[in-house]
Amino acid sequence: MKILLRGARVVDPAGGLTGERDLLVEGDRIAAVERDLGYVHAPALDLAGRVVVPGLIDLHVHLRDPGLTEKEDIASGGRSAAAGGFTSIVCMPNTDPPIDSAEVVQYVRERAAEEAPVNVYVAGAITRGLKGRELSDLESLAAAGVVLFTDDGEAVMKADLMLKAMYRAKELDVPVAPHCEDADLAGDGVMNDGPLARRLGLPGIPAVAEEVMVARDLVLAKATGARVHITHLSTAGSLELVRAARSQGVRVTCDVTPHHLVLTEEAVAELAANAKMYPPLRTEADVAALRAGLRDGSIDAIATDHAPHTPAEKARGCLEAPKGIVGLETALALCLDRLVHAGVLSLAELVRKMSVNPARIIGLPCPGIVPGAPADFTVIDLNHRWRVDASRFASKGRNSPFHGWELRGKPVLTMVGGRIVYHEPNYWPEALSTVTRTAGEGW
């Protein structure tokens, strides 16, 4: 099966390619990339005015399967990822039961192969049951194909246990992604600690609750030589710790979420539980520091921490509602609108942080728009203006603080393995129907 994509502006930061090209997809691979391929006997789609980038990779997604599928499942989460322009995602292990054994890893991988329109990679739990008391069988998890070790959502409070985990992870060459929040310092907090929390009468989580654990785990990484990935970094202090550790040779990478780049703690006053998340939204100074870290390369990646919950759960209010928001279907658009169009990052640098660097962190081949590469890519309309409507998400989750926002820029087509797995409704001309009838859609 062939598909010809004409006249796209290709932005491939790894390959150094920027410019207008024709792309020929044959089977699950990119067959040719040329300025003008001329006549090709294949259904064609005109991409003039749109940008093609290597498929986006999200390092931090909660698919909620097994056991919590009223919130999300592998099929709905996969569709949500495709709608957001992601071709690959890494699912977190805080499911029921947790992904702490090879058997559960195999279950997720088999379900994903059957149901998800995108590539699904699996993170394995550091400790059994995410309880922080004894290590999971990290060797069998690695053999089953996990790409990260993490107890995301729960900190491994015992330093000796984390030390052992890092030694084993180094031997297995799998990065450790700790949930950096000291449970004692965080307590029952629901938002950033400070004057606003006191004014709202809500218990706060201080910045040091994150920073203490970031510091500890960086020290342990230095001692063991393990690769450590600090996920959903949220404070200026944490970023400084990462910079200092890196300068000392620690093998550390880090990511930040879109919501920590565009929202502050002030959102809690307006949105209540839909602005309650792990870690909490921080101050304007923290947001400015994180944006600066993106620009100077201190922050390697942007990840969504997509965390769907039911409307009933989020309706409990700030004190009792679970933490987390959905993010797959707004992440790229938010970054285009608030970072690229605002001059914070170039488009090439954004693609590096949402595709190239995530692949490097988990050991995937470098994604690129080159002949022979997998036909996994995202088509973007940089100037498409749209309004976020959470009720129309492919995700089961509706818990988004961005509902009603007007954004400029959007993924309008996602291809995985040569199949169109998402195209923007009511956007494409009739020509697309010919392509999809011939090539088939993923869902």
HUNOR-V858163 format. One record per residue. RES is the residue in one letter. D_CENTER is the distance of its C-alpha to the mean C-alpha in whole Angstrom. Layout:
res=[RES;RES]
d_center=[D_CENTER;D_CENTER]
This chain:
res=[M;K;I;L;L;R;G;A;R;V;V;D;P;A;G;G;L;T;G;E;R;D;L;L;V;E;G;D;R;I;A;A;V;E;R;D;L;G;Y;V;H;A;P;A;L;D;L;A;G;R;V;V;V;P;G;L;I;D;L;H;V;H;L;R;D;P;G;L;T;E;K;E;D;I;A;S;G;G;R;S;A;A;A;G;G;F;T;S;I;V;C;M;P;N;T;D;P;P;I;D;S;A;E;V;V;Q;Y;V;R;E;R;A;A;E;E;A;P;V;N;V;Y;V;A;G;A;I;T;R;G;L;K;G;R;E;L;S;D;L;E;S;L;A;A;A;G;V;V;L;F;T;D;D;G;E;A;V;M;K;A;D;L;M;L;K;A;M;Y;R;A;K;E;L;D;V;P;V;A;P;H;C;E;D;A;D;L;A;G;D;G;V;M;N;D;G;P;L;A;R;R;L;G;L;P;G;I;P;A;V;A;E;E;V;M;V;A;R;D;L;V;L;A;K;A;T;G;A;R;V;H;I;T;H;L;S;T;A;G;S;L;E;L;V;R;A;A;R;S;Q;G;V;R;V;T;C;D;V;T;P;H;H;L;V;L;T;E;E;A;V;A;E;L;A;A;N;A;K;M;Y;P;P;L;R;T;E;A;D;V;A;A;L;R;A;G;L;R;D;G;S;I;D;A;I;A;T;D;H;A;P;H;T;P;A;E;K;A;R;G;C;L;E;A;P;K;G;I;V;G;L;E;T;A;L;A;L;C;L;D;R;L;V;H;A;G;V;L;S;L;A;E;L;V;R;K;M;S;V;N;P;A;R;I;I;G;L;P;C;P;G;I;V;P;G;A;P;A;D;F;T;V;I;D;L;N;H;R;W;R;V;D;A;S;R;F;A;S;K;G;R;N;S;P;F;H;G;W;E;L;R;G;K;P;V;L;T;M;V;G;G;R;I;V;Y;H;E;P;N;Y;W;P;E;A;L;S;T;V;T;R;T;A;G;E;G;W]
d_center=[31;30;28;29;27;29;29;25;24;22;20;19;19;19;22;23;24;24;27;28;28;29;27;28;26;28;27;24;24;24;28;29;28;31;32;34;34;37;38;36;37;34;32;31;29;29;26;28;26;23;20;19;16;15;12;9;6;3;4;5;6;10;12;15;17;20;22;20;20;21;18;16;17;15;17;16;12;12;14;12;9;12;13;10;11;8;11;9;7;8;9;11;15;16;18;21;22;20;18;21;23;23;25;22;19;22;22;18;18;21;20;17;19;22;19;16;16;13;13;12;12;13;13;16;18;20;23;24;23;21;24;25;28;28;26;24;26;23;25;25;21;21;24;22;19;16;14;13;16;15;16;13;15;18;20;22;25;27;27;29;27;24;27;27;24;23;26;26;22;24;26;24;21;18;16;16;13;16;15;17;19;23;24;28;27;24;27;27;25;23;22;23;26;28;31;29;28;32;33;31;32;29;28;26;24;25;23;25;23;20;22;24;22;20;23;25;22;22;26;25;23;26;29;27;25;22;19;17;13;13;10;10;13;15;19;21;22;19;19;22;22;20;22;25;24;23;26;28;26;23;21;18;14;12;9;9;8;9;12;13;14;16;17;20;21;24;22;23;26;25;23;23;21;19;18;18;15;14;15;17;17;20;22;23;23;20;18;21;20;16;17;20;18;15;19;20;18;18;14;12;9;6;3;4;6;7;11;13;17;20;22;25;23;22;25;27;26;25;27;26;23;20;17;14;12;11;8;7;11;11;8;10;13;13;12;15;17;17;16;18;21;21;22;19;18;19;17;17;16;13;13;13;10;8;10;13;12;9;11;14;12;12;16;15;17;17;16;18;21;24;26;26;22;20;20;16;16;15;18;17;20;20;23;22;23;22;21;19;20;18;21;20;17;16;14;17;16;17;17;15;17;17;19;22;20;22;19;20;18;16;15;18;18;16;17;17;20;22;21;21;18;18;20;20;23;27;25;27;30;32;32;28;30;32;29;27;31;31;28;27;23;21;21]
